[in-house]
Amino acid sequence: MVINGSVREGRAADKVQAWALEVLKQIPGLETDLADLKEIDLPFFNEPVIPSMAKGQYQNPKGTAWAKRVAEAEAFIMLTAEYNYGPTAVLKNAIDWVYEGWMNKPAGFISYGGVAAGTRAVQQLIQNFVNVKLFPISGNIHIPHIRQAFDDHGRPVYSGLDENLKTLVAELTDLQKRLSR
Ligand SMILES: Cc1cc2nc3c(=O)[nH]c(=O)nc-3n(C[C@H](O)[C@H](O)[C@H](O)COP(=O)(O)O)c2cc1C
């Protein structure tokens, strides 16, 4: 599952997403479920039963559908911008809505931002992962200076990113196999 973690009008995330999906298409046997949080449109978590007790069943059908969709995924690539030295609130919120569905699965990041390339957002989310037993990988992609990071054809201006993304998927696949043994 590729999670697009920005819902902002005119988001840079669209360029990151389009490039990532193009590269992922080239990987034989890989099935991708694009989870665009803008379309999924979850409210801030407001259920009476907390996710670790709810067994994926919520009053709000959007929450139930999201928990089910996450549970069906085997591994995650999260696209996150950096907002105020942290992740986007919508991405953290989407993580909060689910419990078992994340468990014992690997997750990687394509982060982006200014000079710090979204790295501070990633570090915060990795702390959050511990409680839902999501396993971070090390080979994440961090794209700096996002406004200048893609050319007019949607290609990254930094060299090697396509290969980096393929390596990220290989690391996710390897960890997914180990975790599901
Ligand atoms: C509320 C807000 C806070 C931001 N804070 C940071 C920041 O701490 N570090 C950074 O590198 N960029 C920051 N930015 C700039 C974003 O990296 C840039 O706007 C990027 O395009 C956001 O991704 P998006 O367009 O996909 O939402 C911030 C942007 C917003 C909207």
The ligand as an SDF file (V2000), in Angstrom:
LIG
                    3D

 31 33  0  0  0  0  0  0  0  0999 V2000
    1.9200   23.7420    7.9040 C   0  0  0  0  0  0  0  0  0  0  0  0
    3.2070   23.5900    7.1570 C   0  0  0  0  0  0  0  0  0  0  0  0
    4.3740   23.4500    7.8670 C   0  0  0  0  0  0  0  0  0  0  0  0
    5.5920   23.2450    7.1950 C   0  0  0  0  0  0  0  0  0  0  0  0
    6.7090   22.9860    7.9250 N   0  0  0  0  0  0  0  0  0  0  0  0
    7.8220   22.5690    7.2950 C   0  0  0  0  0  0  0  0  0  0  0  0
    8.9350   22.0790    8.0330 C   0  0  0  0  0  0  0  0  0  0  0  0
    8.9370   22.0240    9.2440 O   0  0  0  0  0  0  0  0  0  0  0  0
   10.0020   21.6330    7.3500 N   0  0  0  0  0  0  0  0  0  0  0  0
   10.0560   21.6420    5.9800 C   0  0  0  0  0  0  0  0  0  0  0  0
   11.0540   21.2080    5.4090 O   0  0  0  0  0  0  0  0  0  0  0  0
    9.0280   22.1270    5.2390 N   0  0  0  0  0  0  0  0  0  0  0  0
    7.9080   22.5740    5.8740 C   0  0  0  0  0  0  0  0  0  0  0  0
    6.8330   23.0120    5.1480 N   0  0  0  0  0  0  0  0  0  0  0  0
    6.9560   23.1380    3.6850 C   0  0  0  0  0  0  0  0  0  0  0  0
    6.5560   21.8450    3.0170 C   0  0  0  0  0  0  0  0  0  0  0  0
    7.6560   20.9500    3.0220 O   0  0  0  0  0  0  0  0  0  0  0  0
    6.0930   22.0980    1.5780 C   0  0  0  0  0  0  0  0  0  0  0  0
    5.0500   23.0450    1.5970 O   0  0  0  0  0  0  0  0  0  0  0  0
    5.6080   20.8380    0.9110 C   0  0  0  0  0  0  0  0  0  0  0  0
    5.2020   21.1460   -0.4020 O   0  0  0  0  0  0  0  0  0  0  0  0
    4.4260   20.2310    1.6720 C   0  0  0  0  0  0  0  0  0  0  0  0
    4.0010   19.0480    1.0580 O   0  0  0  0  0  0  0  0  0  0  0  0
    2.5720   18.9890    0.3170 P   0  0  0  0  0  0  0  0  0  0  0  0
    2.5910   20.1100   -0.7050 O   0  0  0  0  0  0  0  0  0  0  0  0
    2.5410   17.6240   -0.3360 O   0  0  0  0  0  0  0  0  0  0  0  0
    1.5190   19.1650    1.3560 O   0  0  0  0  0  0  0  0  0  0  0  0
    5.6190   23.2340    5.7920 C   0  0  0  0  0  0  0  0  0  0  0  0
    4.4250   23.3960    5.0770 C   0  0  0  0  0  0  0  0  0  0  0  0
    3.2350   23.5510    5.7470 C   0  0  0  0  0  0  0  0  0  0  0  0
    1.9480   23.6480    4.9640 C   0  0  0  0  0  0  0  0  0  0  0  0
  1  2  1  0
  2  3  1  0
  2 30  2  0
  3  4  2  0
  4  5  1  0
  4 28  1  0
  5  6  2  0
  6  7  1  0
  6 13  1  0
  7  8  2  0
  7  9  1  0
  9 10  1  0
 10 11  2  0
 10 12  1  0
 12 13  2  0
 13 14  1  0
 14 15  1  0
 14 28  1  0
 15 16  1  0
 16 17  1  0
 16 18  1  0
 18 19  1  0
 18 20  1  0
 20 21  1  0
 20 22  1  0
 22 23  1  0
 23 24  1  0
 24 25  2  0
 24 26  1  0
 24 27  1  0
 28 29  2  0
 29 30  1  0
 30 31  1  0
M  END
$$$$
